[in-house]
C-alpha cells in the first residue's frame, strides 16, 4: 500500500459543527458599591460634580461621589474617549455609527448625537483605523482637540486637529506628529508627546517609540522638551503652571507633576499593582482608571479616592444561550487511529467522532480557558492548558472526560506554547515566552529546561521517533539567523545544527528517524516591483532533508542502472519478513550542513507546516491561490495535492490520518 493512500482526510474543520449550550452568569447584573464598585470602566472624564466614562462600549454618567450610573448612549457601535466641555453642557467622543469612526457631541444629560467630522477612508475604518479620532479635550473657547490618524506619509502616525462644534473643517495644529496632548489654560501653548502608544499593551517599554513630554508655544513656535526618561512619559495635562502626566519611571505607571516655574518633577500617586491609565483633567481634579476602577485625584490636596459606581445593565452577552462554535475553533488534534478529534473552542475542549457517536464536552468550565489540546500516542490521555488557577497550567485528563484532570506542570506567569507528546507517551515538551524550551515527565512532574534563546521564543519543536531527541528552532549564537538545534535526553546537551549562514526553520524528524526535514530560505528569486522602484525577493523557501548520522545512506542516491543478480530478490524477501526494528536515532552534528539536500521535484516557493509520515512528508503550499495540503513521496520524488484551501492541519500519532480545516 502506498504512503499516499494511507494518508486519508478524516474530517474538515470547516465541516465540523458543534452546537452547545453556554451556561454563564445570568443577565440583569447590577454591580453595587458594596463590593467595591463596578469595574472595566474606561476613558473617564470629569467636570465638577459628575463624571462620564465608557462601559461595555457605551458612554455612562455618574455623580463624582459615586453611586448609580446611567447610560448616555446605546448604539451598537463602540463609543470611545469621551471628554466633557468646560461648561459641563456637552460631551465630545468618537463613535462607530456609520461604518467609520467619527467625532460626535452629545448633551451631557443625554440626547441626540451630532456628527462633527465626515472624513472617511476605508483604510482608517476599524480595526485598521482603531486609533483614529481620539478626543484629547476641549479648549476654553469651546473647540475640541482631536488626534487623527492622518499624515501625508502614512496612516498609522497621527497629528492634532481642532474641531469646531459649530461646523466647518477641522484645522491641523502645526505639529507634524503627536500622541496625547493638552492645551495650556490660555490656549497659547500645547503640551504633547511626539509618539502615541497608549492603545498598545507594551509594558515597561524603553525602545525607539518611548514617549517624552514636549511643549510648543503656538505664537513663537518654540518647542521645549520637558522630560527625558527612557521609558514612558505620556498623557500631559496642563493645570495652571503644572503639567501632570503619567510615567513608568518607578516601574508602574503613576501620576507625576512637572512644575514649569522650577523645572522640577515629583511623583504624585504610588500605585504598585496596576498602572494609572487614561487620566483626564477637570477644573479641580483628575480622574483616571486603575485596575478597572475609576479614581479621583483632588488637585488641591492631591488625595486619591476611588469612585464607587453601580452599573445596572442586562449584559445580554452573558445570558445562557446556544452557540454554534464552528467558527471559533482555535486548535485541534487527532486521536491515534483517527476515530476522534479533539477541538478547542470558546475555552472548552470537545471530542468529535469521525463518523458515529456524540460530541463530548470534556471540560464544561465557565470563566476558565482550556487550550491547545494534544492527544497522547496511546490514545488514553489528552494534554492541555488551563487557567483555572490563574495561570497556564499544563493538565492531563482521560480522553473520554471521565475522572478529574491532573496537573502535570503548575501554572506560571509566562505564556506557554503548545505541548508536544513524546512518542513513548512519557513526556511533554513546550516552549514559553521566557525564550525557553522545557519538557516535563508526565508521571512524576519533573520539569527539565532544555535550552533558551537569546533572540526570541522557542515555539517550534519536535520529538524524534525514539523519544530520545528534541529538534527545534533557535537563533544561531553568532549570526542570529533562525537555525536548528538538537537536544539529547541521554546526555542533556543541546547543539546547533548547521553553520548559521542560512535561514532555517520548521524542523521535524522523518518517520524512521534517519533524516531531518526542515524549511530554509536559500533561493533569491529577483522580481521588480510593479509599484515602487525597488527589487523584491519572493518564493525563497524550499524543503530540505539531511541524514542525521554521517554514516547514513543518502536520501536521494544518484540513479544508476545496474545488473540484477539471481537470488537477490529472495534475500530481500527474507529481510522483509524480519520483524521491523524500533527506530533508534543517532545524530552527528559535525558536517550537518554538508549533508543537506533540497527535495527534488519541488521548486522554490512558499511552504510551511512540515509533518512526517512513513515514506514522505506532508506540508502546506502557499501561492497565488488557496493554500494546499501536499504529500511528498520520497521514493517517487514528487509531491501531490491532498486537499485545497487548507490553512492548518493535524496528523494522527500513527501518521495514517490527517485532520484539516478547509474553506471548500
C-alpha positions as CSV (number, residue, x, y, z in Angstrom):
1,X,0.0,0.0,0.0
2,X,1.4,3.3,-1.0
3,X,2.0,6.0,1.6
4,X,-0.3,8.4,-0.1
5,X,-3.3,6.1,0.1
6,X,-2.7,5.7,3.9
7,X,-2.9,9.5,4.4
8,X,-6.7,9.9,4.2
9,X,-8.6,13.0,5.3
10,X,-10.8,12.3,8.3
11,X,-12.9,15.5,8.7
12,X,-12.6,19.1,7.7
13,X,-12.5,21.7,10.4
14,X,-14.9,23.7,8.3
15,X,-17.4,20.9,8.2
16,X,-17.4,20.2,11.9
17,X,-20.4,21.9,13.6
18,X,-20.6,21.9,17.3
19,X,-23.8,23.2,18.9
20,X,-23.7,23.6,22.6
21,X,-25.4,25.3,25.5
22,X,-23.3,28.1,27.1
23,X,-24.1,28.4,30.8
24,X,-22.7,31.6,32.3
25,X,-23.7,34.1,34.9
26,X,-27.2,35.1,34.2
27,X,-28.1,38.6,33.0
28,X,-29.7,41.6,34.7
29,X,-26.4,42.2,36.5
30,X,-26.1,45.1,38.9
31,X,-22.7,45.7,40.5
32,X,-23.1,47.7,43.6
33,X,-20.8,49.9,45.6
34,X,-20.9,47.4,48.5
35,X,-18.4,45.2,46.8
36,X,-16.0,47.9,45.6
37,X,-18.0,49.1,42.7
38,X,-18.2,48.2,39.0
39,X,-15.0,47.5,37.1
40,X,-13.9,47.6,33.5
41,X,-14.7,51.3,33.4
42,X,-12.6,53.1,30.8
43,X,-11.8,56.6,29.4
44,X,-13.1,58.7,32.3
45,X,-13.7,62.4,32.2
46,X,-14.7,64.8,35.0
47,X,-16.5,68.1,35.4
48,X,-17.1,69.4,38.9
49,X,-19.8,67.1,40.3
50,X,-20.1,64.4,37.6
51,X,-18.0,62.0,35.6
52,X,-18.5,60.2,32.3
53,X,-16.8,57.0,31.2
54,X,-17.1,54.1,28.8
55,X,-18.5,50.8,29.9
56,X,-19.4,47.9,27.5
57,X,-18.9,50.1,24.5
58,X,-21.3,52.9,25.7
59,X,-20.9,56.2,27.5
60,X,-22.3,56.5,31.0
61,X,-22.6,59.3,33.5
62,X,-22.5,59.2,37.3
63,X,-22.1,61.6,40.3
64,X,-18.5,62.3,41.2
65,X,-19.0,60.9,44.7
66,X,-20.2,57.6,43.2
67,X,-23.4,55.7,43.2
68,X,-25.8,54.8,40.4
69,X,-24.6,55.5,36.8
70,X,-26.9,55.9,33.8
71,X,-26.3,55.3,30.2
72,X,-26.0,58.3,27.7
73,X,-25.5,56.2,24.5
74,X,-26.9,52.8,23.4
75,X,-25.8,52.4,19.8
76,X,-24.4,49.1,18.7
77,X,-21.3,50.9,17.5
78,X,-18.4,51.5,20.0
79,X,-18.0,54.9,21.7
80,X,-14.6,55.9,22.9
81,X,-12.6,58.7,24.7
82,X,-15.5,61.0,25.9
83,X,-14.5,64.5,27.2
84,X,-16.8,66.9,29.0
85,X,-16.8,70.5,27.7
86,X,-15.6,73.3,30.1
87,X,-19.1,74.5,30.8
88,X,-20.3,70.9,31.5
89,X,-23.0,71.0,28.9
90,X,-21.6,68.7,26.2
91,X,-19.6,65.5,25.8
92,X,-17.4,65.0,22.8
93,X,-16.5,61.5,21.8
94,X,-15.6,59.3,18.9
95,X,-18.1,56.6,17.7
96,X,-18.6,54.0,15.0
97,X,-22.2,54.9,13.9
98,X,-21.7,54.8,10.1
99,X,-19.0,52.2,9.5
100,X,-16.0,54.5,10.1
101,X,-15.1,56.3,13.2
102,X,-16.1,60.0,13.5
103,X,-16.3,62.8,16.1
104,X,-19.6,63.5,17.8
105,X,-21.0,65.6,20.6
106,X,-24.0,64.9,22.8
107,X,-25.7,66.8,25.6
108,X,-24.1,65.9,28.9
109,X,-27.6,65.0,30.2
110,X,-28.3,62.8,27.1
111,X,-29.8,63.5,23.8
112,X,-29.3,63.1,20.1
113,X,-25.6,62.9,18.9
114,X,-24.3,65.5,16.4
115,X,-21.7,64.4,13.9
116,X,-18.8,66.8,13.6
117,X,-16.4,65.1,11.2
118,X,-17.0,63.4,7.9
119,X,-13.6,62.3,6.7
120,X,-13.9,58.7,5.5
121,X,-11.2,56.3,4.4
122,X,-11.6,52.5,4.2
123,X,-8.1,52.1,5.4
124,X,-8.9,54.0,8.5
125,X,-12.0,52.1,9.5
126,X,-11.8,49.8,12.5
127,X,-9.9,47.7,13.1
128,X,-7.3,49.2,10.8
129,X,-8.1,52.7,11.9
130,X,-8.8,51.8,15.5
131,X,-6.9,54.7,16.9
132,X,-8.5,57.4,14.7
133,X,-10.4,60.3,16.3
134,X,-9.0,60.2,19.7
135,X,-10.6,63.1,21.7
136,X,-7.9,64.9,23.7
137,X,-10.1,67.6,25.4
138,X,-11.7,71.0,25.0
139,X,-10.2,74.4,24.5
140,X,-11.5,77.2,26.7
141,X,-13.3,78.7,23.6
142,X,-15.4,75.6,23.2
143,X,-13.4,73.9,20.4
144,X,-12.3,70.3,20.6
145,X,-8.7,69.0,20.3
146,X,-8.6,65.6,18.5
147,X,-5.8,63.3,17.4
148,X,-6.5,61.9,13.9
149,X,-4.6,59.2,12.0
150,X,-3.8,61.5,9.1
151,X,-0.3,62.3,7.9
152,X,1.0,62.6,4.3
153,X,3.4,59.7,4.8
154,X,1.2,57.1,6.5
155,X,-2.0,56.1,8.2
156,X,-0.5,54.9,11.5
157,X,1.0,58.1,12.7
158,X,-1.4,60.8,13.8
159,X,-1.5,64.6,14.3
160,X,-3.6,67.0,16.2
161,X,-6.6,68.8,14.8
162,X,-9.1,71.3,16.2
163,X,-12.7,70.6,15.6
164,X,-15.4,73.3,15.9
165,X,-18.8,72.1,17.2
166,X,-20.4,74.9,15.3
167,X,-19.3,73.3,12.0
168,X,-16.6,73.6,9.4
169,X,-13.5,71.6,8.5
170,X,-11.1,70.5,11.2
171,X,-7.9,72.6,11.4
172,X,-4.5,71.0,12.0
173,X,-2.1,72.2,14.6
174,X,1.5,73.0,13.5
175,X,2.8,69.7,15.0
176,X,3.7,67.1,12.3
177,X,3.2,64.1,14.5
178,X,1.7,63.8,18.0
179,X,0.1,61.4,20.6
180,X,-1.7,62.6,23.7
181,X,-1.9,66.3,24.2
182,X,-3.3,69.2,26.3
183,X,-3.7,72.9,25.9
184,X,-2.4,75.4,28.4
185,X,-5.2,77.3,30.3
186,X,-4.9,80.3,27.9
187,X,-4.5,78.0,24.8
188,X,-1.3,79.8,23.8
189,X,0.7,76.6,24.3
190,X,0.2,72.9,24.0
191,X,1.9,70.0,25.8
192,X,2.1,66.8,23.9
193,X,4.0,63.6,23.2
194,X,5.7,63.1,19.9
195,X,4.7,59.4,19.6
196,X,1.5,57.7,20.6
197,X,1.5,54.3,22.3
198,X,-1.5,54.5,24.7
199,X,-3.6,51.9,22.8
200,X,-0.8,49.3,22.9
201,X,-0.3,46.8,25.6
202,X,3.5,47.1,25.8
203,X,4.8,47.2,29.4
204,X,8.0,49.0,30.6
205,X,8.9,49.8,27.1
206,X,12.2,51.6,26.5
207,X,12.6,51.4,22.7
208,X,12.6,53.8,19.9
209,X,8.9,54.8,20.4
210,X,9.5,55.8,24.0
211,X,7.5,58.9,24.9
212,X,8.5,62.3,26.4
213,X,6.6,65.4,27.2
214,X,7.1,68.4,25.0
215,X,5.6,71.9,24.9
216,X,5.1,74.1,21.9
217,X,4.4,77.9,22.0
218,X,1.8,78.4,19.3
219,X,2.9,82.1,18.8
220,X,6.7,81.9,18.8
221,X,6.7,78.3,17.6
222,X,9.3,77.5,20.2
223,X,9.3,73.9,21.4
224,X,10.7,72.6,24.6
225,X,11.4,69.1,25.9
226,X,10.3,68.6,29.5
227,X,11.2,65.0,30.2
228,X,13.9,62.6,29.1
229,X,13.0,59.4,30.9
230,X,14.0,56.3,28.8
231,X,10.5,54.8,29.3
232,X,7.0,56.2,29.0
233,X,6.0,59.8,29.9
234,X,2.6,60.4,28.5
235,X,-0.9,61.9,28.9
236,X,0.2,65.5,29.7
237,X,-2.5,67.6,31.5
238,X,-1.8,71.3,31.8
239,X,-3.2,72.8,35.0
240,X,-2.1,76.4,35.8
241,X,1.7,76.2,35.9
242,X,1.9,72.5,36.4
243,X,1.8,69.7,33.9
244,X,0.6,66.4,35.3
245,X,1.4,63.3,33.3
246,X,1.9,59.5,33.7
247,X,5.2,57.8,33.8
248,X,6.6,54.3,34.5
249,X,9.9,55.6,35.8
250,X,9.1,53.8,39.1
251,X,8.1,50.6,37.2
252,X,4.3,51.1,37.4
253,X,2.6,53.9,35.6
254,X,1.8,56.6,38.1
255,X,0.9,60.3,38.0
256,X,3.7,62.8,38.2
257,X,3.7,66.6,38.2
258,X,6.2,68.9,36.5
259,X,6.4,72.5,37.9
260,X,7.1,74.8,35.0
261,X,8.4,77.6,37.2
262,X,11.1,75.5,39.0
263,X,11.5,72.9,36.2
264,X,11.2,70.1,38.8
265,X,9.2,66.8,38.7
266,X,7.7,64.9,41.6
267,X,5.6,61.8,41.9
268,X,2.0,62.2,42.9
269,X,0.5,58.7,43.1
270,X,2.0,55.5,44.3
271,X,0.1,52.6,42.8
272,X,2.3,49.4,42.6
273,X,-0.1,46.8,41.2
274,X,-2.0,48.4,38.3
275,X,-1.0,51.2,36.0
276,X,-2.6,54.6,36.0
277,X,-4.4,54.7,32.7
278,X,-6.4,57.3,30.7
279,X,-6.2,60.2,33.1
280,X,-8.3,63.2,32.3
281,X,-8.2,66.8,33.7
282,X,-11.1,68.7,35.2
283,X,-11.2,72.1,36.8
284,X,-10.1,70.9,40.2
285,X,-9.5,67.2,39.9
286,X,-8.0,64.4,37.7
287,X,-9.8,61.2,37.1
288,X,-8.1,58.0,35.9
289,X,-8.5,54.3,35.5
290,X,-6.6,51.8,37.7
291,X,-7.4,48.1,37.9
292,X,-10.6,48.7,36.1
293,X,-11.9,51.2,38.7
294,X,-12.1,55.0,38.4
295,X,-10.2,57.2,40.9
296,X,-10.3,60.9,41.6
297,X,-7.3,63.0,42.4
298,X,-8.1,66.2,44.2
299,X,-5.7,68.8,42.8
300,X,-5.8,71.0,45.9
301,X,-4.8,68.2,48.3
302,X,-3.6,65.6,45.8
303,X,-5.5,63.0,47.8
304,X,-6.8,60.0,45.8
305,X,-10.1,58.3,46.3
306,X,-11.9,55.5,44.4
307,X,-15.3,56.5,42.9
308,X,-17.6,53.5,43.7
309,X,-20.1,53.2,40.9
310,X,-23.1,51.0,40.3
311,X,-23.9,49.8,36.8
312,X,-27.4,48.5,36.0
313,X,-27.1,46.6,32.8
314,X,-28.8,43.5,31.3
315,X,-25.4,42.3,29.8
316,X,-27.1,40.3,27.0
317,X,-23.9,38.5,26.0
318,X,-23.8,36.8,29.4
319,X,-27.3,35.3,29.3
320,X,-27.2,31.5,28.8
321,X,-27.8,30.7,25.1
322,X,-27.0,28.2,22.3
323,X,-23.8,28.9,20.4
324,X,-22.5,27.4,17.2
325,X,-18.7,27.2,17.8
326,X,-17.8,26.0,14.3
327,X,-16.1,29.4,13.6
328,X,-14.4,29.6,17.0
329,X,-12.1,26.6,16.7
330,X,-8.6,27.6,17.8
331,X,-6.7,24.3,18.0
332,X,-7.2,20.6,17.2
333,X,-5.6,17.2,17.3
334,X,-6.3,13.7,16.2
335,X,-6.7,10.5,18.2
336,X,-4.5,7.6,17.2
337,X,-6.4,5.6,14.7
338,X,-8.3,8.7,13.6
339,X,-11.7,7.8,15.1
340,X,-12.0,11.0,17.1
341,X,-10.6,14.5,17.0
342,X,-10.3,17.0,19.9
343,X,-11.0,20.7,19.4
344,X,-10.5,23.8,21.4
345,X,-13.5,26.2,21.0
346,X,-14.6,29.1,23.2
347,X,-12.4,28.0,26.1
348,X,-13.7,24.4,26.3
349,X,-12.4,21.1,24.8
350,X,-14.6,18.9,22.7
351,X,-14.0,15.5,21.1
352,X,-15.8,14.7,17.9
353,X,-16.3,11.3,16.2
354,X,-15.2,10.7,12.6
355,X,-18.4,9.0,11.8
356,X,-20.6,7.7,14.7
357,X,-21.2,8.9,18.1
358,X,-21.8,12.2,20.0
359,X,-19.7,15.3,20.5
360,X,-18.3,15.4,24.1
361,X,-17.5,18.5,26.0
362,X,-14.6,17.3,28.2
363,X,-14.3,20.4,30.4
364,X,-17.6,22.3,30.8
365,X,-16.0,25.1,32.7
366,X,-17.2,28.7,32.9
367,X,-14.7,31.5,33.4
368,X,-11.8,29.1,32.6
369,X,-9.9,28.8,29.4
370,X,-8.7,25.4,28.3
371,X,-6.5,25.5,25.2
372,X,-4.1,23.6,22.9
373,X,-5.3,20.0,23.3
374,X,-2.9,17.2,22.4
375,X,-3.8,13.5,22.2
376,X,-1.4,11.1,23.8
377,X,0.2,8.5,21.4
378,X,-1.5,5.6,23.2
379,X,-4.9,7.3,22.9
380,X,-5.5,7.3,26.6
381,X,-5.0,10.9,27.6
382,X,-5.4,14.5,26.4
383,X,-3.0,17.1,27.5
384,X,-4.0,20.8,27.5
385,X,-3.5,24.1,29.2
386,X,-6.0,25.5,31.8
387,X,-6.0,28.9,33.6
388,X,-8.4,27.6,36.3
389,X,-5.8,28.6,39.0
390,X,-5.0,31.9,37.3
391,X,-2.0,30.9,35.1
392,X,-1.5,28.5,32.3
393,X,-1.1,25.1,34.0
394,X,-0.4,22.0,31.9
395,X,-3.0,19.4,32.6
396,X,-3.7,15.8,31.6
397,X,-7.1,14.1,31.7
398,X,-8.8,11.0,30.4
399,X,-9.7,11.2,26.7
400,X,-13.4,10.4,27.5
401,X,-13.7,13.1,30.0
402,X,-14.1,10.7,33.0
403,X,-12.3,11.4,36.3
404,X,-10.6,14.6,37.3
405,X,-7.8,16.4,35.4
406,X,-4.3,16.1,36.8
407,X,-1.7,19.0,37.0
408,X,1.5,18.0,35.2
409,X,3.2,21.4,35.3
410,X,1.9,24.1,37.6
411,X,0.8,27.4,36.2
412,X,3.4,30.1,35.6
413,X,3.2,33.8,34.6
414,X,4.8,33.3,31.2
415,X,2.9,32.3,28.1
416,X,3.3,28.7,27.1
417,X,3.3,27.3,23.5
418,X,1.6,24.0,22.5
419,X,2.7,20.9,24.4
420,X,4.0,18.0,22.3
421,X,3.9,14.4,23.5
422,X,7.0,12.3,23.1
423,X,6.2,9.1,21.0
424,X,6.6,6.9,24.1
425,X,4.0,9.0,25.9
426,X,6.2,9.7,28.9
427,X,7.0,13.4,28.4
428,X,5.5,16.6,27.1
429,X,7.7,19.4,25.6
430,X,6.7,23.0,25.4
431,X,8.2,26.5,24.9
432,X,7.4,29.7,26.7
433,X,7.6,33.4,26.4
434,X,10.8,33.4,28.5
435,X,12.5,32.1,25.4
436,X,12.9,28.7,27.0
437,X,12.2,25.1,25.8
438,X,11.3,22.6,28.5
439,X,9.9,19.1,28.9
440,X,8.0,17.6,31.8
441,X,7.8,14.0,33.0
442,X,4.1,13.2,32.7
443,X,4.0,10.8,35.7
444,X,6.5,12.4,38.0
445,X,6.1,16.1,37.1
446,X,9.8,16.7,37.0
447,X,10.5,19.7,34.8
448,X,13.7,19.9,32.7
449,X,14.9,23.0,31.0
450,X,16.2,22.1,27.6
451,X,17.6,25.3,26.2
452,X,16.9,29.1,25.9
453,X,17.2,31.5,23.0
454,X,18.7,35.0,23.4
455,X,16.7,36.5,20.5
456,X,13.2,35.2,20.7
457,X,10.8,32.5,21.8
458,X,11.3,28.8,21.0
459,X,7.9,27.9,19.6
460,X,8.7,25.2,17.1
461,X,9.9,21.8,18.4
462,X,9.6,18.1,17.5
463,X,10.4,14.8,19.1
464,X,12.5,12.0,17.5
465,X,10.6,8.7,16.9
466,X,12.6,7.0,19.7
467,X,11.8,9.9,22.2
468,X,15.5,10.4,22.9
469,X,16.0,13.7,21.0
470,X,14.3,17.1,20.5
471,X,14.8,19.2,17.4
472,X,13.8,22.9,17.5
473,X,14.3,26.4,16.1
474,X,16.9,28.5,17.8
475,X,18.7,31.7,16.8
476,X,22.3,31.0,15.8
477,X,24.6,32.4,18.5
478,X,26.9,34.1,16.0
479,X,24.8,35.1,13.1
480,X,21.5,35.4,15.0
481,X,19.7,33.9,11.9
482,X,17.0,31.3,12.7
483,X,18.7,28.0,12.9
484,X,18.2,24.4,14.0
485,X,19.3,22.8,17.3
486,X,19.0,19.3,18.8
487,X,18.9,18.2,22.4
488,X,19.9,14.7,23.6
489,X,17.9,13.5,26.6
490,X,20.6,11.0,27.3
491,X,23.5,13.5,27.6
492,X,21.5,16.6,28.5
493,X,23.4,18.5,25.8
494,X,22.0,20.9,23.2
495,X,23.9,21.6,20.0
496,X,23.4,23.8,16.9
497,X,22.9,22.2,13.5
498,X,24.5,24.0,10.6
499,X,26.7,27.0,10.2
500,X,24.2,29.8,10.8
501,X,24.6,31.2,7.3
502,X,21.1,30.2,6.1
503,X,17.6,31.0,7.3
504,X,16.5,27.5,8.6
505,X,13.2,26.7,10.3
506,X,10.4,24.2,10.9
507,X,12.4,21.1,11.6
508,X,10.8,17.6,12.0
509,X,12.3,14.1,12.2
510,X,11.4,11.6,9.5
511,X,9.1,8.8,10.4
512,X,12.0,6.3,10.6
513,X,14.3,8.8,12.5
514,X,17.1,8.6,9.9
515,X,16.6,12.1,8.4
516,X,15.7,15.6,9.3
517,X,13.2,17.6,7.2
518,X,13.2,21.4,7.5
519,X,12.4,24.6,5.6
520,X,15.0,27.1,4.5
521,X,15.1,30.4,2.7
522,X,18.0,30.0,0.3
523,X,16.7,31.0,-3.1
524,X,17.0,34.6,-4.4
525,X,14.2,35.0,-6.9
526,X,14.6,38.6,-8.0
527,X,11.5,40.5,-9.1
528,X,10.9,44.1,-9.8
529,X,8.0,45.8,-8.0
530,X,5.1,47.0,-10.1
531,X,4.5,49.9,-7.8
532,X,7.9,51.0,-6.4
533,X,11.3,51.5,-8.0
534,X,12.6,48.5,-6.0
535,X,13.5,44.9,-6.2
536,X,11.9,42.2,-4.1
537,X,12.9,38.6,-3.4
538,X,10.0,36.2,-3.0
539,X,9.3,32.4,-3.1
540,X,12.6,31.8,-1.3
541,X,11.7,28.6,0.6
542,X,12.4,25.0,-0.2
543,X,12.0,21.8,1.8
544,X,15.4,20.3,2.7
545,X,16.5,17.0,4.2
546,X,19.6,15.8,5.8
547,X,20.8,12.4,7.1
548,X,21.2,12.7,10.9
549,X,24.0,10.2,11.0
550,X,27.1,10.9,8.9
551,X,27.2,7.2,8.0
552,X,23.6,7.0,6.8
553,X,22.8,6.3,3.2
554,X,22.0,9.4,1.1
555,X,18.3,10.0,0.9
556,X,18.4,10.6,-2.8
557,X,21.3,8.5,-4.2
558,X,22.3,9.1,-7.8
559,X,20.3,6.9,-10.2
560,X,22.4,4.2,-11.9
561,X,21.2,1.2,-13.9
562,X,22.8,-2.0,-12.5
563,X,22.7,-5.7,-13.4
564,X,20.3,-7.7,-11.3
565,X,21.9,-10.9,-9.9
566,X,19.7,-14.0,-9.5
567,X,18.9,-14.6,-5.8
568,X,18.8,-11.0,-4.7
569,X,15.0,-11.0,-4.7
570,X,14.9,-14.0,-2.3
571,X,17.3,-12.3,0.1
572,X,15.2,-9.1,0.0
573,X,12.1,-11.1,0.8
574,X,13.8,-12.8,3.7
575,X,14.8,-9.4,5.1
576,X,11.2,-8.1,4.7
577,X,9.9,-11.0,6.8
578,X,12.1,-9.9,9.7
579,X,10.3,-8.1,12.4
580,X,10.6,-4.3,11.9
581,X,13.0,-2.8,14.4
582,X,12.1,0.1,16.6
583,X,13.6,3.4,15.5
584,X,16.9,4.3,17.0
585,X,18.0,7.9,16.3
586,X,21.7,8.8,16.1
587,X,22.7,12.4,15.4
588,X,26.1,13.5,14.1
589,X,26.3,17.3,14.5
590,X,29.7,17.7,12.7
591,X,29.2,18.2,8.9
592,X,25.5,18.6,9.1
593,X,25.4,21.5,6.6
594,X,27.3,19.5,4.0
595,X,24.7,16.6,4.2
596,X,21.7,18.9,3.4
597,X,19.9,18.4,0.1
598,X,16.7,20.0,-1.3
599,X,13.8,17.7,-2.0
600,X,14.0,17.1,-5.8
601,X,10.9,17.9,-7.9
602,X,9.9,20.9,-5.7
603,X,10.5,24.4,-6.9
604,X,11.4,27.2,-4.5
605,X,8.1,28.7,-3.2
606,X,6.2,29.4,0.0
607,X,5.9,26.3,2.2
608,X,5.2,25.6,5.8
609,X,3.9,23.1,8.4
610,X,6.0,20.0,7.9
611,X,4.7,16.8,9.3
612,X,6.5,13.4,8.7
613,X,4.6,10.3,7.5
614,X,6.0,6.9,6.5
615,X,7.9,7.3,3.3
616,X,7.4,11.0,2.9
617,X,6.4,14.3,4.4
618,X,3.2,16.4,4.5
619,X,3.4,20.2,4.1
620,X,1.3,23.3,3.3
621,X,2.0,25.1,0.0
622,X,1.0,28.7,-0.3
623,X,0.8,30.6,-3.5
624,X,-1.4,32.8,-5.6
625,X,-4.4,30.6,-5.0
626,X,-5.7,28.9,-1.9
627,X,-3.2,27.1,0.4
628,X,-3.0,23.4,-0.4
629,X,-2.1,20.4,1.8
630,X,0.6,18.4,-0.1
631,X,2.2,15.0,0.3
632,X,5.8,14.4,-0.9
633,X,6.7,10.8,-1.7
634,X,10.4,10.2,-1.1
635,X,10.5,7.2,-3.4
636,X,8.7,8.9,-6.3
637,X,10.4,12.2,-5.6
638,X,7.3,14.2,-6.3
639,X,4.5,16.0,-4.5
640,X,0.8,15.5,-4.9
641,X,-2.1,17.7,-3.5
642,X,-4.3,16.1,-0.9
643,X,-6.7,19.0,-0.3
644,X,-7.1,22.6,-1.2
645,X,-7.9,25.7,0.8
646,X,-6.2,24.3,3.9
647,X,-4.9,26.7,6.5
648,X,-4.0,24.2,9.2
649,X,-4.0,20.5,9.8
650,X,-3.1,17.9,12.3
651,X,-1.7,14.4,11.8
652,X,-2.6,11.4,13.9
653,X,0.0,9.8,16.1
654,X,0.4,6.8,13.8
655,X,0.6,9.1,10.7
656,X,-2.3,7.4,8.9
657,X,-4.9,10.0,9.3
658,X,-5.0,13.8,8.8
659,X,-7.4,16.4,10.0
660,X,-7.6,19.7,8.3
661,X,-9.5,22.9,8.1
662,X,-10.8,23.6,4.6
663,X,-12.6,26.5,3.1
664,X,-14.1,24.3,0.4
